[in-house]
């Protein structure tokens, strides 16, 4: 199944910036959850993180390295 979405520039919002490592790929699930893989060349502590909206503020949820070993 392929889903094509069209966005206007006004629809796009920056929800996170990174200084320690670079993001690789971003995946937005249909329920709105946002997952980001981290650039492996930077040797990140976590390979995948989730961004979550908590009390009107975006926070990073670090997924266990047991499931995503570096």
C-alpha positions in Angstrom: 0.0 0.0 0.0 1.4 3.4 -1.0 0.1 6.6 0.6 0.9 10.0 -1.1 0.4 13.0 1.1 0.6 16.6 0.0 1.7 19.3 2.3 1.8 23.1 2.1 4.8 24.8 3.5 2.6 26.2 6.4 1.8 22.6 7.4 5.4 21.7 8.2 6.8 22.3 11.7 10.2 21.7 13.3 9.7 19.6 16.3 13.3 18.6 17.2 16.9 19.6 16.5 20.0 17.6 17.1 23.5 18.6 18.1 25.1 15.4 19.3 24.3 13.3 16.2 22.5 13.5 12.9 19.1 12.0 12.2 18.9 9.4 9.4 15.4 8.6 8.5 12.1 9.9 9.8 8.9 7.8 9.9 5.5 9.2 10.9 3.0 6.6 11.7 -0.7 6.9 10.9 -1.5 7.5 14.6 1.0 10.5 14.6 3.9 8.7 16.3 7.3 9.9 15.1 10.3 7.7 14.9 13.8 8.7 13.9 16.8 6.5 13.1 20.1 8.0 14.0 23.0 8.3 11.6 25.2 5.2 12.2 28.4 6.9 11.1 28.1 9.1 14.2 28.2 6.0 16.4 25.1 7.1 18.3 24.2 5.7 21.7 20.7 4.8 20.4 19.8 3.7 16.9 16.2 4.7 17.0 14.3 7.3 19.0 10.7 8.3 19.2 9.5 11.9 19.5 6.5 12.3 21.8 4.3 15.2 22.6 4.1 15.5 26.4 2.3 18.4 28.0 2.5 20.5 24.8 6.3 19.9 24.5 8.1 17.5 22.2 10.4 15.2 24.1 12.7 12.4 23.0 12.0 8.8 24.1 15.1 6.7 23.8 14.3 3.2 22.8 16.2 0.3 24.5 19.5 -0.8 23.0 18.3 -4.4 23.9 15.9 -4.2 20.9 18.1 -1.9 18.7 21.7 -2.8 19.5 24.4 -0.4 18.2 
